[in-house]
Amino acid sequence: MVYYFSSNTVSPSAFIYVGKDKVENEELIKHGWQEDVWFHVDNLSSAHIYVRLPEDQDWEHMDQALLTDCAQLTKANSIEGNKKDNITIVYTPWSNLKKDGSMAVGQVGFKDQKKVKRVHVEKRENPIVNRLNKTKVEKFPDLREEKEARLKELRSRDRDAVQARRKEEARVAKERKEKAWQRDHAYDDLFSEENIAQSSNQDRSEDFLDDFF
């Protein structure tokens, strides 16, 4: 089971989700998206909270209100962390999570510590947690299928982008070729038989010079 939340601090609303237990967390770790950012209470047991950002948004410059929502929800979903003040929440892109066979179920590490950021949470903010809990929905998604569908969509989009780029490159190349041909043949008409004949004195009448007097 996966719990889904919605944060209206941004427009459109942000999509936040969390696994029911450590077994479900394994599935979330395995089938996350590139746009996902992972949250966890530092040095304490807690749920794995994810927020799915827009594709064009940098995780390091997340909206501050959304960041606060995620941090508060992470704190609220930690048995020990929820009882304490002045805790630290760590967050990092899903792609930076590291999992190997030596780790316990639900446990993760990081590929690059430089991509791990921290946010201080002074205390639980009930208005924020209550607002988010009102949006809570329980679902039983096929995470593998959703991930495969997403990857298929991305591949299709990449193919479309490549085709569009090639089409544009062909159009530009054709336009350049046509301009080059026009430049190279700009004076071709000057040497046509008709123009040569018109400029020649050979076929003119004997009194054509009278026009000049």
C-alpha positions in Angstrom: 0.0 0.0 0.0 1.1 3.5 -0.8 -0.2 6.7 0.8 -0.6 9.7 -1.4 -0.8 13.3 -0.3 -1.2 16.6 -2.2 0.5 19.9 -1.3 -1.4 23.0 -2.5 1.5 25.3 -1.6 2.5 25.2 -5.3 0.4 25.3 -8.5 -0.3 22.8 -9.8 -0.4 20.9 -6.5 2.6 18.7 -5.7 2.4 15.0 -5.6 3.8 13.4 -2.3 3.8 9.7 -1.5 5.0 7.3 1.2 5.2 3.6 1.6 3.1 1.9 4.3 6.1 0.0 5.7 9.7 -0.9 5.0 8.7 -3.6 2.6 6.8 -1.1 0.5 9.7 1.3 0.8 11.8 -1.3 -1.1 9.4 -1.0 -4.0 9.5 2.8 -3.9 13.3 2.7 -3.9 13.3 0.4 -6.9 10.7 2.1 -9.0 11.2 5.8 -8.3 11.2 8.4 -11.0 13.9 10.9 -12.0 11.7 13.7 -10.8 11.3 12.3 -7.3 13.0 13.7 -4.2 13.4 11.5 -1.2 13.0 12.7 2.5 14.0 11.0 5.7 14.6 12.0 9.4 18.4 12.2 9.9 19.7 9.4 12.2 16.3 8.3 13.3 13.8 5.7 11.9 11.1 7.3 9.7 9.0 6.7 6.7 10.4 7.4 3.3 8.7 10.4 1.9 8.9 11.3 -1.8 7.8 14.4 -3.7 7.5 14.4 -7.4 8.7 17.7 -8.9 7.9 19.1 -12.3 10.5 18.0 -14.9 11.9 21.5 -15.3 12.4 22.2 -11.6 15.7 21.8 -9.9 15.5 19.9 -6.7 18.1 22.1 -5.1 15.8 25.1 -5.6 12.6 23.6 -4.4 9.8 26.0 -3.4 10.3 26.8 0.3 6.7 26.2 1.3 6.7 22.8 -0.5 10.0 21.9 1.2 8.4 22.7 4.6 5.4 20.5 3.8 7.7 17.6 3.0 9.8 18.1 6.1 6.8 18.3 8.4 5.2 15.2 6.8 8.5 13.3 7.2 8.7 14.3 10.9 5.1 13.4 11.5 5.8 9.9 10.0 8.6 9.1 12.4 7.6 7.6 15.7 10.6 9.0 17.5 11.1 12.1 15.4 7.5 13.1 15.8 8.0 13.4 19.6 11.2 15.5 19.4 11.9 19.1 18.6 14.8 20.4 16.6 15.4 17.5 14.3 17.1 17.4 11.0 15.5 16.1 7.8 17.7 14.9 4.9 16.7 14.9 1.3 18.2 14.0 -2.0 17.1 13.1 -5.5 15.8 9.5 -5.9 18.5 8.9 -8.5 21.1 9.5 -5.7 19.8 6.6 -3.5 22.1 3.6 -3.3 20.9 0.1 -2.5 23.0 -3.1 -2.3 22.6 -6.6 -1.0 24.3 -5.9 2.3 21.6 -3.5 3.4 18.6 -4.3 5.5 15.1 -4.1 4.0 14.1 -0.4 3.6 17.7 0.8 4.2 19.4 3.0 1.7 22.7 4.8 1.2 23.8 7.6 -1.1 25.9 7.6 -4.2 27.1 11.1 -3.7 27.0 12.8 -0.3 27.4 16.2 -2.0 23.8 15.7 -3.3 22.4 15.3 0.1 20.8 18.4 1.7 19.4 19.0 5.2 16.7 21.1 6.6 16.1 21.9 10.3 12.7 21.4 11.7 12.2 23.2 15.0 8.9 21.6 15.9 5.8 19.9 14.5 3.4 22.3 12.8 0.0 20.8 13.3 -1.8 23.1 10.7 0.5 21.8 8.0 0.3 18.2 9.0 -3.4 18.3 9.4 -3.8 20.0 6.0 -1.8 17.3 4.3 -3.5 14.5 6.1 -6.8 15.7 4.8 -5.6 14.9 1.3 -4.3 11.4 2.2 -5.4 8.6 -0.1 -4.5 4.9 0.2 -3.8 3.0 -3.1 -2.4 -0.3 -4.2 -0.5 0.7 -7.4 1.6 -1.5 -9.6 4.8 0.5 -9.2 6.7 -1.5 -11.7 4.0 -1.0 -14.4 3.9 2.7 -13.6 7.6 3.0 -14.0 7.7 1.1 -17.2 4.9 3.2 -18.6 6.8 6.3 -17.6 10.0 5.1 -19.3 8.1 4.2 -22.4 6.6 7.7 -22.5 10.1 9.2 -22.1 11.5 7.1 -24.9 8.6 8.1 -27.2 9.2 11.7 -26.4 12.9 11.4 -27.1 12.2 9.8 -30.5 9.7 12.6 -31.3 12.3 15.1 -30.3 15.0 13.5 -32.4 12.7 13.3 -35.4 11.7 16.9 -35.0 15.3 18.0 -34.8 16.3 16.0 -37.9 13.3 17.5 -39.8 14.4 21.0 -38.8 18.0 20.3 -39.7 16.9 19.0 -43.1 14.7 22.1 -43.6 17.6 24.4 -42.7 20.0 22.5 -44.9 17.6 22.7 -47.9 17.1 26.4 -47.3 20.8 27.0 -47.2 21.3 24.9 -50.4 18.6 26.9 -52.2 20.2 30.2 -51.1 23.6 29.0 -52.3 22.2 28.0 -55.6 20.5 31.3 -56.1 23.7 33.1 -55.1 25.8 31.1 -57.5 23.3 31.5 -60.4 22.2 35.1 -59.8 23.7 36.3 -63.1 22.7 33.3 -65.3 20.0 35.4 -67.1 22.6 37.9 -68.3 24.1 35.2 -70.5 20.9 33.7 -71.9 20.6 33.6 -75.7 17.8 36.1 -75.6 19.7 38.6 -73.6 22.8 38.2 -75.7 20.8 38.6 -78.9 19.2 41.8 -77.5 22.6 43.3 -76.7 24.2 42.3 -80.0 24.4 44.8 -82.9 24.5 42.0 -85.5 20.7 41.7 -86.0 19.8 45.3 -85.7 18.7 47.5 -88.6 21.2 49.8 -90.3 19.5 52.9 -88.9 19.4 51.8 -85.3 22.0 54.4 -84.5 19.5 57.1 -85.4 18.0 56.6 -82.0 21.1 58.3 -80.5 20.8 61.5 -82.6 
